Amino acid sequence: MRYAKVFYSLVVLALLGGMLAAANPTSKLQSALSDLCGGLKNLVPVAAMLMVLLAAVIYSAGQMMGAETRARANVWATSCLTGALIGIMIAVIAPAVLNVMQPGVSTAC
């Protein structure tokens, strides 16, 4: 019985210590969301442009091949362009969505 009280006391102290370590979780969340927004604004447009270039290369290479390969190349190029369009939409919409989650995030990116 005595060991149980000591154990429970240690558990309560550990929980309180964890709560004290996370004294301001809101600022940490806002910092993480700002980093995410900055990463989206920097990475996604570059990846979208590379996908557009890849689509152009695939389409042009497919035009020199036979009918079946040309059809597959058209599908692949269309998929690349669709992915690029979705990436650009994410880069445009993400700051607004993150600002709804945590106000003040979109001003950082």
MMTF fields as JSON, N, C-alpha, C and O atoms, coordinates in Angstrom:
{
  "mmtfVersion": "1.0.0",
  "mmtfProducer": "UNKNOWN",
  "numBonds": 435,
  "numAtoms": 436,
  "numGroups": 109,
  "numChains": 1,
  "numModels": 1,
  "chainsPerModel": [1],
  "groupsPerChain": [109],
  "chainIdList": ["A"],
  "bondAtomList": [4, 2, 8, 6, 12, 10, 16, 14, 20, 18, 24, 22, 28, 26, 32, 30, 36, 34, 40, 38, 44, 42, 48, 46, 52, 50, 56, 54, 60, 58, 64, 62, 68, 66, 72, 70, 76, 74, 80, 78, 84, 82, 88, 86, 92, 90, 96, 94, 100, 98, 104, 102, 108, 106, 112, 110, 116, 114, 120, 118, 124, 122, 128, 126, 132, 130, 136, 134, 140, 138, 144, 142, 148, 146, 152, 150, 156, 154, 160, 158, 164, 162, 168, 166, 172, 170, 176, 174, 180, 178, 184, 182, 188, 186, 192, 190, 196, 194, 200, 198, 204, 202, 208, 206, 212, 210, 216, 214, 220, 218, 224, 222, 228, 226, 232, 230, 236, 234, 240, 238, 244, 242, 248, 246, 252, 250, 256, 254, 260, 258, 264, 262, 268, 266, 272, 270, 276, 274, 280, 278, 284, 282, 288, 286, 292, 290, 296, 294, 300, 298, 304, 302, 308, 306, 312, 310, 316, 314, 320, 318, 324, 322, 328, 326, 332, 330, 336, 334, 340, 338, 344, 342, 348, 346, 352, 350, 356, 354, 360, 358, 364, 362, 368, 366, 372, 370, 376, 374, 380, 378, 384, 382, 388, 386, 392, 390, 396, 394, 400, 398, 404, 402, 408, 406, 412, 410, 416, 414, 420, 418, 424, 422, 428, 426, 432, 430],
  "bondOrderList": [1, 1, 1, 1, 1, 1, 1, 1, 1, 1, 1, 1, 1, 1, 1, 1, 1, 1, 1, 1, 1, 1, 1, 1, 1, 1, 1, 1, 1, 1, 1, 1, 1, 1, 1, 1, 1, 1, 1, 1, 1, 1, 1, 1, 1, 1, 1, 1, 1, 1, 1, 1, 1, 1, 1, 1, 1, 1, 1, 1, 1, 1, 1, 1, 1, 1, 1, 1, 1, 1, 1, 1, 1, 1, 1, 1, 1, 1, 1, 1, 1, 1, 1, 1, 1, 1, 1, 1, 1, 1, 1, 1, 1, 1, 1, 1, 1, 1, 1, 1, 1, 1, 1, 1, 1, 1, 1, 1],
  "groupList": [{"groupName": "MET", "atomNameList": ["N", "CA", "C", "O"], "elementList": ["N", "C", "C", "O"], "formalChargeList": [0, 0, 0, 0], "bondAtomList": [1, 0, 2, 1, 3, 2], "bondOrderList": [1, 1, 2], "singleLetterCode": "M", "chemCompType": "L-PEPTIDE LINKING"}, {"groupName": "ARG", "atomNameList": ["N", "CA", "C", "O"], "elementList": ["N", "C", "C", "O"], "formalChargeList": [0, 0, 0, 0], "bondAtomList": [1, 0, 2, 1, 3, 2], "bondOrderList": [1, 1, 2], "singleLetterCode": "R", "chemCompType": "L-PEPTIDE LINKING"}, {"groupName": "TYR", "atomNameList": ["N", "CA", "C", "O"], "elementList": ["N", "C", "C", "O"], "formalChargeList": [0, 0, 0, 0], "bondAtomList": [1, 0, 2, 1, 3, 2], "bondOrderList": [1, 1, 2], "singleLetterCode": "Y", "chemCompType": "L-PEPTIDE LINKING"}, {"groupName": "ALA", "atomNameList": ["N", "CA", "C", "O"], "elementList": ["N", "C", "C", "O"], "formalChargeList": [0, 0, 0, 0], "bondAtomList": [1, 0, 2, 1, 3, 2], "bondOrderList": [1, 1, 2], "singleLetterCode": "A", "chemCompType": "L-PEPTIDE LINKING"}, {"groupName": "LYS", "atomNameList": ["N", "CA", "C", "O"], "elementList": ["N", "C", "C", "O"], "formalChargeList": [0, 0, 0, 0], "bondAtomList": [1, 0, 2, 1, 3, 2], "bondOrderList": [1, 1, 2], "singleLetterCode": "K", "chemCompType": "L-PEPTIDE LINKING"}, {"groupName": "VAL", "atomNameList": ["N", "CA", "C", "O"], "elementList": ["N", "C", "C", "O"], "formalChargeList": [0, 0, 0, 0], "bondAtomList": [1, 0, 2, 1, 3, 2], "bondOrderList": [1, 1, 2], "singleLetterCode": "V", "chemCompType": "L-PEPTIDE LINKING"}, {"groupName": "PHE", "atomNameList": ["N", "CA", "C", "O"], "elementList": ["N", "C", "C", "O"], "formalChargeList": [0, 0, 0, 0], "bondAtomList": [1, 0, 2, 1, 3, 2], "bondOrderList": [1, 1, 2], "singleLetterCode": "F", "chemCompType": "L-PEPTIDE LINKING"}, {"groupName": "SER", "atomNameList": ["N", "CA", "C", "O"], "elementList": ["N", "C", "C", "O"], "formalChargeList": [0, 0, 0, 0], "bondAtomList": [1, 0, 2, 1, 3, 2], "bondOrderList": [1, 1, 2], "singleLetterCode": "S", "chemCompType": "L-PEPTIDE LINKING"}, {"groupName": "LEU", "atomNameList": ["N", "CA", "C", "O"], "elementList": ["N", "C", "C", "O"], "formalChargeList": [0, 0, 0, 0], "bondAtomList": [1, 0, 2, 1, 3, 2], "bondOrderList": [1, 1, 2], "singleLetterCode": "L", "chemCompType": "L-PEPTIDE LINKING"}, {"groupName": "GLY", "atomNameList": ["N", "CA", "C", "O"], "elementList": ["N", "C", "C", "O"], "formalChargeList": [0, 0, 0, 0], "bondAtomList": [1, 0, 2, 1, 3, 2], "bondOrderList": [1, 1, 2], "singleLetterCode": "G", "chemCompType": "PEPTIDE LINKING"}, {"groupName": "ASN", "atomNameList": ["N", "CA", "C", "O"], "elementList": ["N", "C", "C", "O"], "formalChargeList": [0, 0, 0, 0], "bondAtomList": [1, 0, 2, 1, 3, 2], "bondOrderList": [1, 1, 2], "singleLetterCode": "N", "chemCompType": "L-PEPTIDE LINKING"}, {"groupName": "PRO", "atomNameList": ["N", "CA", "C", "O"], "elementList": ["N", "C", "C", "O"], "formalChargeList": [0, 0, 0, 0], "bondAtomList": [1, 0, 2, 1, 3, 2], "bondOrderList": [1, 1, 2], "singleLetterCode": "P", "chemCompType": "L-PEPTIDE LINKING"}, {"groupName": "THR", "atomNameList": ["N", "CA", "C", "O"], "elementList": ["N", "C", "C", "O"], "formalChargeList": [0, 0, 0, 0], "bondAtomList": [1, 0, 2, 1, 3, 2], "bondOrderList": [1, 1, 2], "singleLetterCode": "T", "chemCompType": "L-PEPTIDE LINKING"}, {"groupName": "GLN", "atomNameList": ["N", "CA", "C", "O"], "elementList": ["N", "C", "C", "O"], "formalChargeList": [0, 0, 0, 0], "bondAtomList": [1, 0, 2, 1, 3, 2], "bondOrderList": [1, 1, 2], "singleLetterCode": "Q", "chemCompType": "L-PEPTIDE LINKING"}, {"groupName": "ASP", "atomNameList": ["N", "CA", "C", "O"], "elementList": ["N", "C", "C", "O"], "formalChargeList": [0, 0, 0, 0], "bondAtomList": [1, 0, 2, 1, 3, 2], "bondOrderList": [1, 1, 2], "singleLetterCode": "D", "chemCompType": "L-PEPTIDE LINKING"}, {"groupName": "CYS", "atomNameList": ["N", "CA", "C", "O"], "elementList": ["N", "C", "C", "O"], "formalChargeList": [0, 0, 0, 0], "bondAtomList": [1, 0, 2, 1, 3, 2], "bondOrderList": [1, 1, 2], "singleLetterCode": "C", "chemCompType": "L-PEPTIDE LINKING"}, {"groupName": "ILE", "atomNameList": ["N", "CA", "C", "O"], "elementList": ["N", "C", "C", "O"], "formalChargeList": [0, 0, 0, 0], "bondAtomList": [1, 0, 2, 1, 3, 2], "bondOrderList": [1, 1, 2], "singleLetterCode": "I", "chemCompType": "L-PEPTIDE LINKING"}, {"groupName": "GLU", "atomNameList": ["N", "CA", "C", "O"], "elementList": ["N", "C", "C", "O"], "formalChargeList": [0, 0, 0, 0], "bondAtomList": [1, 0, 2, 1, 3, 2], "bondOrderList": [1, 1, 2], "singleLetterCode": "E", "chemCompType": "L-PEPTIDE LINKING"}, {"groupName": "TRP", "atomNameList": ["N", "CA", "C", "O"], "elementList": ["N", "C", "C", "O"], "formalChargeList": [0, 0, 0, 0], "bondAtomList": [1, 0, 2, 1, 3, 2], "bondOrderList": [1, 1, 2], "singleLetterCode": "W", "chemCompType": "L-PEPTIDE LINKING"}],
  "groupTypeList": [0, 1, 2, 3, 4, 5, 6, 2, 7, 8, 5, 5, 8, 3, 8, 8, 9, 9, 0, 8, 3, 3, 3, 10, 11, 12, 7, 4, 8, 13, 7, 3, 8, 7, 14, 8, 15, 9, 9, 8, 4, 10, 8, 5, 11, 5, 3, 3, 0, 8, 0, 5, 8, 8, 3, 3, 5, 16, 2, 7, 3, 9, 13, 0, 0, 9, 3, 17, 12, 1, 3, 1, 3, 10, 5, 18, 3, 12, 7, 15, 8, 12, 9, 3, 8, 16, 9, 16, 0, 16, 3, 5, 16, 3, 11, 3, 5, 8, 10, 5, 0, 13, 11, 9, 5, 7, 12, 3, 15],
  "groupIdList": [1, 2, 3, 4, 5, 6, 7, 8, 9, 10, 11, 12, 13, 14, 15, 16, 17, 18, 19, 20, 21, 22, 23, 24, 25, 26, 27, 28, 29, 30, 31, 32, 33, 34, 35, 36, 37, 38, 39, 40, 41, 42, 43, 44, 45, 46, 47, 48, 49, 50, 51, 52, 53, 54, 55, 56, 57, 58, 59, 60, 61, 62, 63, 64, 65, 66, 67, 68, 69, 70, 71, 72, 73, 74, 75, 76, 77, 78, 79, 80, 81, 82, 83, 84, 85, 86, 87, 88, 89, 90, 91, 92, 93, 94, 95, 96, 97, 98, 99, 100, 101, 102, 103, 104, 105, 106, 107, 108, 109],
  "secStructList": [7, 2, 2, 2, 2, 2, 2, 2, 2, 2, 2, 2, 2, 2, 2, 2, 2, 2, 2, 2, 2, 6, 1, 7, 2, 2, 2, 2, 2, 2, 2, 2, 2, 2, 2, 2, 2, 2, 2, 2, 2, 2, 2, 2, 2, 2, 2, 2, 2, 2, 2, 2, 2, 2, 2, 2, 2, 2, 2, 2, 2, 2, 2, 6, 1, 7, 2, 2, 2, 2, 2, 2, 2, 2, 2, 2, 2, 2, 2, 2, 2, 2, 2, 2, 2, 2, 2, 2, 2, 2, 2, 2, 2, 2, 2, 2, 2, 2, 2, 2, 2, 1, 6, 6, 1, 6, 6, 6, 7],
  "xCoordList": [0.824, 0.0, 0.866, 0.546, 1.954, 2.835, 3.488, 3.639, 3.875, 4.514, 3.542, 3.945, 2.271, 1.268, 1.15, 1.017, 1.198, 1.121, 2.341, 2.225, 3.508, 4.73, 4.652, 5.023, 4.165, 4.031, 3.062, 3.368, 1.913, 0.94, 1.492, 1.219, 2.25, 2.861, 3.857, 3.911, 4.636, 5.595, 4.889, 5.342, 3.788, 3.029, 2.468, 2.537, 1.915, 1.367, 2.475, 2.265, 3.63, 4.746, 5.229, 5.571, 5.255, 5.666, 4.672, 5.075, 3.39, 2.389, 2.472, 2.36, 2.664, 2.802, 4.058, 4.049, 5.129, 6.353, 6.162, 6.688, 5.421, 5.125, 4.277, 4.467, 3.345, 2.515, 3.33, 3.09, 4.278, 5.12, 6.085, 6.423, 6.527, 7.457, 6.757, 7.387, 5.481, 4.713, 3.946, 2.717, 4.669, 4.038, 3.231, 2.173, 3.708, 3.005, 2.862, 3.567, 1.975, 1.844, 1.271, 1.483, 0.547, -0.037, 1.037, 0.919, 2.072, 3.137, 3.905, 4.365, 4.047, 4.72, 3.885, 4.427, 2.566, 1.68, 1.716, 1.788, 1.668, 1.708, 3.038, 3.075, 4.119, 5.429, 5.486, 6.025, 4.938, 4.931, 4.072, 4.463, 2.903, 2.038, 2.665, 2.503, 3.379, 4.074, 5.18, 5.376, 5.901, 6.937, 6.32, 6.866, 5.182, 4.489, 4.038, 4.182, 3.502, 3.028, 4.199, 4.093, 5.306, 6.486, 7.026, 7.438, 7.026, 7.476, 6.584, 7.065, 5.278, 4.342, 4.549, 4.52, 4.757, 4.929, 6.243, 6.346, 7.244, 8.538, 8.656, 9.231, 8.135, 8.363, 7.33, 7.699, 6.074, 5.012, 5.038, 4.88, 5.225, 5.279, 6.457, 6.331, 7.586, 8.737, 8.437, 8.744, 7.84, 7.474, 6.427, 6.474, 5.489, 4.471, 5.103, 4.715, 6.058, 6.725, 7.514, 7.52, 8.176, 8.898, 7.945, 8.287, 6.759, 5.775, 5.263, 4.997, 5.119, 4.706, 5.787, 5.476, 7.049, 8.149, 8.212, 8.44, 8.013, 8.006, 6.86, 7.026, 5.714, 4.578, 4.902, 4.553, 5.566, 5.933, 6.912, 6.785, 7.88, 8.866, 8.192, 8.455, 7.335, 6.644, 5.747, 5.721, 5.019, 4.118, 4.909, 4.552, 5.98, 6.745, 7.447, 7.538, 7.943, 8.578, 7.543, 7.85, 6.343, 5.296, 4.838, 4.376, 4.959, 4.533, 5.422, 5.017, 6.628, 7.55, 7.391, 8.027, 6.569, 6.407, 5.17, 4.514, 4.879, 3.707, 2.421, 2.432, 1.315, -0.003, -0.266, -0.793, 0.099, -0.163, 0.688, 0.198, 1.958, 2.844, 2.436, 2.533, 1.982, 1.516, 0.317, 0.219, -0.588, -1.769, -1.365, -1.898, -0.423, 0.041, 0.756, 0.59, 1.54, 2.254, 1.274, 1.497, 0.191, -0.833, -1.468, -1.72, -1.722, -2.311, -1.33, -1.721, -0.056, 0.946, 1.123, 1.232, 1.152, 1.307, 0.102, 0.252, -1.084, -2.282, -2.243, -2.656, -1.75, -1.623, -0.632, -0.874, 0.471, 1.454, 0.856, 1.06, 0.126, -0.496, -1.562, -1.699, -2.311, -3.307, -2.64, -3.109, -1.548, -0.808, -0.25, -0.265, 0.246, 0.766, -0.348, -0.152, -1.501, -2.638, -3.096, -3.392, -3.155, -3.531, -2.493, -2.851, -1.217, -0.168, -0.275, -0.097, -0.567, -0.729, -1.946, -1.908, -3.019, -4.206, -3.9, -4.367, -3.12, -2.742, -1.916, -2.129, -0.972, -0.116, -0.918, -0.563, -1.992, -2.807, -3.777, -3.988, -4.366, -5.421, -4.867, -5.518, -3.68, -3.133, -3.014, -3.375, -2.525, -2.451, -3.814, -3.91, -4.854, -6.186, -6.671, -7.248, -6.438, -6.867, -6.077, -6.648, -4.767, -3.957, -4.306, -4.194, -4.728, -5.138, -6.432, -6.638, -7.304, -8.528, -8.181, -8.766, -7.221, -6.82, -6.141, -6.402, -5.264, -4.535, -4.381, -3.565, -5.13, -5.055, -3.649, -2.962, -3.239, -1.921, -0.87, 0.269, -1.217, -0.234, 0.039, 1.187, -1.019, -0.836, -0.012, 0.52, 0.108, 0.962, 2.43, 3.272, 2.741, 4.137, 4.653, 5.865, 3.758, 4.257, 3.893, 4.242],
  "yCoordList": [-1.193, 0.0, 1.255, 2.249, 1.191, 2.349, 2.622, 3.776, 1.554, 1.716, 2.281, 3.001, 1.955, 2.475, 3.99, 4.694, 4.498, 5.943, 6.641, 7.711, 6.034, 6.611, 6.606, 7.581, 5.499, 5.402, 6.451, 7.127, 6.596, 7.593, 9.005, 9.86, 9.253, 10.569, 10.856, 11.972, 9.856, 10.033, 10.266, 11.064, 9.569, 9.758, 11.17, 11.82, 11.652, 13.008, 14.031, 15.009, 13.837, 14.76, 14.745, 15.791, 13.581, 13.494, 14.223, 14.917, 14.069, 14.758, 16.268, 17.018, 16.711, 18.143, 18.692, 19.804, 17.92, 18.343, 18.476, 19.404, 17.564, 17.655, 18.863, 19.493, 19.192, 20.375, 21.648, 22.615, 21.667, 22.845, 23.01, 24.134, 21.904, 21.985, 22.575, 23.276, 22.306, 22.853, 24.077, 24.111, 25.074, 26.236, 27.041, 27.571, 27.14, 27.931, 27.125, 27.401, 26.142, 25.305, 26.058, 25.653, 27.148, 27.898, 28.522, 28.506, 29.065, 29.666, 28.602, 28.849, 27.412, 26.329, 25.868, 25.584, 25.792, 25.413, 26.454, 26.109, 27.71, 28.778, 28.768, 29.006, 28.498, 28.417, 27.242, 27.373, 26.098, 24.927, 25.166, 24.793, 25.786, 26.072, 27.106, 27.021, 28.08, 29.06, 28.401, 28.726, 27.475, 26.733, 25.889, 25.812, 25.257, 24.465, 25.344, 24.967, 26.498, 27.413, 27.902, 27.969, 28.242, 28.676, 27.577, 27.837, 26.349, 25.22, 24.983, 24.689, 25.11, 24.946, 26.022, 25.739, 27.255, 28.353, 28.243, 28.745, 27.597, 27.473, 26.21, 26.252, 25.106, 23.817, 23.481, 23.029, 23.687, 23.217, 23.903, 23.202, 25.217, 25.81, 25.297, 25.129, 25.051, 24.509, 23.1, 22.761, 22.283, 20.925, 20.952, 20.119, 21.892, 21.997, 22.377, 21.847, 23.278, 23.667, 22.495, 22.285, 21.738, 20.56, 19.523, 18.843, 19.402, 18.455, 18.915, 18.086, 20.228, 20.744, 20.439, 20.013, 20.653, 20.347, 18.852, 18.455, 18.029, 16.586, 16.165, 15.282, 16.79, 16.484, 16.835, 16.091, 17.962, 18.353, 17.361, 17.004, 16.924, 15.96, 14.628, 14.035, 14.167, 12.89, 12.977, 12.059, 14.073, 14.224, 14.259, 13.584, 15.045, 15.149, 13.843, 13.487, 13.12, 11.832, 10.816, 9.968, 10.895, 9.968, 10.183, 9.244, 11.404, 11.683, 11.016, 10.844, 10.64, 9.984, 8.468, 7.784, 7.943, 6.495, 6.015, 6.771, 4.751, 4.154, 4.606, 5.373, 4.121, 4.565, 4.214, 5.036, 3.001, 2.596, 3.403, 3.858, 3.57, 4.346, 5.81, 6.465, 6.33, 7.716, 7.907, 8.919, 6.945, 7.041, 7.001, 7.753, 6.123, 6.062, 7.346, 7.832, 7.89, 9.138, 10.279, 11.129, 10.308, 11.337, 11.221, 12.23, 9.999, 9.785, 10.217, 10.864, 9.862, 10.238, 11.757, 12.339, 12.386, 13.838, 14.529, 15.52, 14.001, 14.564, 14.403, 15.298, 13.272, 13.049, 14.033, 14.56, 14.281, 15.252, 16.652, 17.371, 17.037, 18.362, 18.479, 19.528, 17.409, 17.41, 17.545, 18.296, 16.819, 16.937, 18.328, 18.842, 18.951, 20.316, 21.297, 22.193, 21.128, 22.004, 21.851, 22.843, 20.631, 20.396, 20.997, 21.572, 20.868, 21.461, 22.973, 23.555, 23.614, 25.072, 25.47, 26.466, 24.707, 25.005, 24.863, 25.666, 23.852, 23.685, 24.87, 25.381, 25.315, 26.447, 27.727, 28.575, 27.881, 29.091, 29.024, 30.02, 27.859, 27.726, 27.48, 27.824, 26.894, 26.504, 27.658, 27.469, 28.859, 29.933, 30.298, 30.585, 30.29, 30.617, 29.545, 29.861, 28.281, 27.188, 27.217, 27.043, 27.437, 27.499, 28.715, 28.667, 29.807, 30.992, 30.739, 31.303, 29.906, 29.548, 28.69, 28.851, 27.773, 26.909, 27.692, 27.46, 28.628, 29.427, 30.837, 31.041, 31.8, 33.161, 33.739, 33.55, 34.438, 35.058, 34.242, 34.691, 33.052, 32.193, 32.697, 32.709, 33.119, 33.495, 34.763, 35.015, 35.56, 36.739, 36.38, 37.16, 35.2, 34.775, 34.204, 34.129, 33.797, 33.183, 33.982, 33.593],
  "zCoordList": [0.0, 0.0, 0.0, -0.652, 0.732, 0.813, -0.537, -0.937, -1.238, -2.545, -3.575, -4.489, -3.425, -4.353, -4.219, -5.219, -2.974, -2.764, -3.349, -3.948, -3.175, -3.739, -5.265, -5.919, -5.821, -7.274, -7.806, -8.789, -7.181, -7.623, -7.486, -8.329, -6.452, -6.269, -7.389, -7.905, -7.759, -8.851, -10.188, -11.009, -10.394, -11.632, -11.692, -12.736, -10.587, -10.551, -10.769, -11.486, -10.181, -10.379, -11.833, -12.385, -12.44, -13.84, -14.745, -15.679, -14.472, -15.27, -15.089, -16.059, -13.873, -13.625, -14.292, -14.821, -14.269, -14.935, -16.433, -17.049, -17.017, -18.443, -18.771, -19.811, -17.896, -18.129, -17.989, -18.713, -17.083, -16.922, -18.089, -18.462, -18.664, -19.797, -21.018, -21.81, -21.176, -22.286, -21.807, -21.867, -21.334, -20.731, -21.743, -21.403, -22.969, -23.965, -25.249, -26.22, -25.284, -26.48, -27.67, -28.813, -27.424, -28.531, -29.404, -30.629, -28.803, -29.605, -30.373, -31.487, -29.778, -30.493, -31.679, -32.746, -31.5, -32.591, -33.69, -34.87, -33.321, -34.322, -35.067, -36.275, -34.364, -35.013, -35.981, -37.08, -35.588, -36.467, -37.698, -38.804, -37.522, -38.662, -39.589, -40.806, -39.029, -39.86, -40.672, -41.843, -40.049, -40.777, -41.886, -42.986, -41.598, -42.606, -43.763, -44.926, -43.451, -44.487, -45.337, -46.562, -44.696, -45.433, -46.327, -47.457, -45.824, -46.629, -47.824, -48.918, -47.618, -48.733, -49.788, -50.986, -49.342, -50.286, -51.049, -52.168, -50.468, -51.135, -51.975, -53.063, -51.504, -52.15, -53.224, -54.308, -52.948, -53.839, -55.211, -56.211, -55.328, -56.675, -57.509, -58.722, -56.872, -57.593, -58.088, -59.231, -57.23, -57.626, -58.742, -59.647, -58.69, -59.732, -61.07, -62.111, -61.05, -62.295, -62.871, -64.084, -62.011, -62.489, -63.077, -64.044, -62.5, -63.046, -64.401, -65.271, -64.597, -65.905, -66.939, -68.052, -66.582, -67.495, -67.794, -68.937, -66.779, -66.979, -67.896, -68.737, -67.735, -68.607, -70.051, -70.968, -70.252, -71.612, -72.232, -73.404, -71.448, -71.949, -72.274, -73.32, -71.389, -71.617, -72.849, -73.67, -72.975, -74.122, -75.43, -76.395, -75.457, -76.703, -77.044, -78.218, -76.044, -76.305, -76.786, -77.624, -76.273, -76.678, -78.108, -78.757, -78.609, -79.979, -81.015, -82.165, -80.616, -81.547, -81.548, -82.349, -80.679, -80.541, -81.29, -82.007, -81.1, -81.735, -81.077, -80.115, -81.609, -81.154, -79.687, -78.938, -79.279, -77.899, -76.915, -75.882, -77.249, -76.374, -76.354, -75.317, -77.489, -77.549, -76.631, -75.936, -76.624, -75.755, -74.287, -73.471, -73.952, -72.553, -72.158, -71.039, -73.058, -72.769, -72.548, -71.686, -73.317, -73.118, -71.735, -71.076, -71.302, -69.971, -68.89, -67.919, -69.053, -68.057, -68.008, -66.929, -69.168, -69.202, -68.562, -67.847, -68.825, -68.205, -66.689, -65.952, -66.235, -64.787, -64.175, -63.089, -64.853, -64.347, -64.282, -63.304, -65.309, -65.3, -64.213, -63.582, -63.997, -62.922, -61.56, -60.705, -61.361, -60.1, -59.895, -58.777, -60.966, -60.862, -60.505, -59.684, -61.117, -60.822, -59.375, -58.708, -58.894, -57.499, -56.557, -55.529, -56.897, -56.073, -55.994, -54.924, -57.122, -57.12, -56.302, -55.579, -56.407, -55.597, -54.111, -53.304, -53.743, -52.336, -51.87, -50.77, -52.7, -52.317, -52.153, -51.335, -52.916, -52.831, -51.66, -50.968, -51.437, -50.425, -49.019, -48.033, -48.918, -47.609, -46.616, -45.455, -47.006, -46.002, -45.407, -44.213, -46.222, -45.699, -44.729, -43.688, -45.068, -44.192, -42.887, -41.81, -42.98, -41.77, -40.925, -39.7, -41.563, -40.81, -40.056, -38.981, -40.595, -39.879, -38.664, -37.592, -38.843, -37.736, -36.626, -35.446, -37.007, -36.028, -36.599, -37.498, -36.11, -36.654, -36.544, -35.541, -37.58, -37.607, -38.314, -38.444, -38.775, -39.446, -40.85, -41.294, -41.562, -42.966, -43.118, -44.199, -42.08, -42.177, -42.156, -42.601, -41.641, -41.559, -42.861, -43.062, -43.756, -44.996, -46.224, -47.339]
}
